[in-house]
Amino acid sequence: MKSSDVARVALAAIRIFNGGMALVAPERLDGRLGLDRGADYPWRMFGIRTALIGADLLSSDLDVRRHALRASVLVHASDTVSAAAAGFTKVLAPRAAVTATAISSLNVALALIASREAWRRIPN
């Protein structure tokens, strides 16, 4: 298996796990990030987006997979900036912000590795 495929499958697994947790147990995410209980609605919005992109990363349809790979880079870069900003503005506790930023940064790295081929021009 190529490194880009390993990265794609790892990213899909992370997305599906985190998305599933956000959908079925949003209160656990509140606790991990030191937030007050009650942010179920945004966690569930995050969860469904995350799980669906994860499923698309595993699609046998190359066009679906390619689109998910391209979107993943931007999505995870945005998540990384958001997590860091939440730490700098004290919306998240320092430890939670570092953890969220680190996880999102890992996801950016996996997305970049996995999407190397997705950015190449496909001949018509």
C-alpha positions in Angstrom: 0.0 0.0 0.0 1.4 3.4 -0.9 2.0 6.0 1.8 -0.7 8.2 0.3 -3.2 5.4 0.7 -2.0 4.7 4.3 -2.4 8.4 5.1 -5.9 8.5 3.4 -7.2 5.5 5.4 -5.7 6.8 8.7 -7.3 10.2 8.1 -10.6 8.5 7.2 -10.5 6.5 10.5 -9.7 9.5 12.6 -12.5 11.5 10.9 -15.1 8.7 11.3 -14.1 8.1 14.9 -14.2 11.8 15.9 -17.3 12.5 13.8 -19.1 9.6 15.4 -18.1 10.7 18.9 -19.4 14.2 18.1 -22.7 12.8 17.0 -23.3 10.2 19.7 -21.4 11.6 22.7 -20.9 15.4 22.4 -20.7 15.8 26.1 -17.4 13.8 26.1 -16.0 16.4 23.8 -17.1 19.2 26.0 -15.3 17.5 28.9 -12.1 16.9 26.9 -11.9 20.5 25.9 -12.9 21.9 29.3 -16.1 23.4 28.0 -19.4 23.8 29.9 -21.9 21.1 29.0 -24.4 22.0 26.3 -22.6 22.5 23.0 -24.4 19.5 21.5 -25.7 21.3 18.4 -22.3 22.5 17.0 -20.7 19.2 17.9 -23.3 17.3 16.0 -22.9 19.7 13.0 -19.1 19.1 13.2 -19.7 15.4 13.6 -21.8 14.8 10.5 -19.4 16.8 8.3 -16.4 14.9 9.7 -17.9 11.5 9.4 -19.2 12.1 5.8 -15.8 13.3 4.6 -14.2 10.3 6.3 -16.6 8.0 4.4 -15.8 9.8 1.2 -12.1 9.2 1.8 -12.9 5.5 1.7 -15.1 5.6 -1.4 -14.3 3.3 -4.3 -15.3 6.2 -6.7 -12.0 8.0 -7.5 -13.7 11.3 -8.2 -15.5 11.3 -4.8 -12.2 10.3 -3.1 -10.3 13.0 -4.9 -12.8 15.7 -4.0 -12.7 14.6 -0.3 -8.9 14.6 -0.3 -8.8 18.2 -1.7 -11.4 19.4 0.7 -9.6 17.7 3.7 -6.5 19.9 3.3 -8.6 23.1 3.6 -10.9 21.7 6.3 -8.1 20.6 8.5 -6.0 23.8 7.9 -9.1 25.8 9.0 -9.6 23.5 12.0 -5.9 24.1 13.0 -6.2 27.9 12.8 -9.5 27.8 14.7 -8.1 25.7 17.5 -5.0 27.9 17.8 -7.1 31.0 17.8 -9.4 29.5 20.5 -6.3 29.1 22.6 -4.9 32.5 22.0 -8.3 34.2 22.8 -8.8 31.9 25.9 -12.0 30.4 24.5 -10.3 27.1 25.2 -8.0 26.3 28.1 -4.3 26.2 27.1 -4.0 22.4 27.4 -7.2 21.8 25.4 -6.1 24.3 22.7 -2.7 22.7 22.4 -4.3 19.2 22.1 -6.9 20.4 19.5 -4.3 22.2 17.5 -1.9 19.2 17.6 -4.7 16.8 16.4 -5.7 19.2 13.6 -2.1 19.7 12.6 -1.6 15.9 12.4 -4.8 15.7 10.2 -3.3 18.5 7.9 -0.1 16.4 7.5 -2.1 13.3 6.7 -4.3 15.2 4.3 -1.3 16.6 2.5 0.3 13.2 2.2 -2.9 11.5 1.2 -3.8 14.2 -1.4 -0.5 14.4 -3.3 -1.9 12.6 -6.2 -5.4 14.2 -6.0 -3.9 17.6 -6.9 -2.2 16.3 -10.1 -4.0 17.2 -13.3 -6.1 14.3 -14.6 -5.9 14.0 -18.4 -9.2 14.2 -20.2 
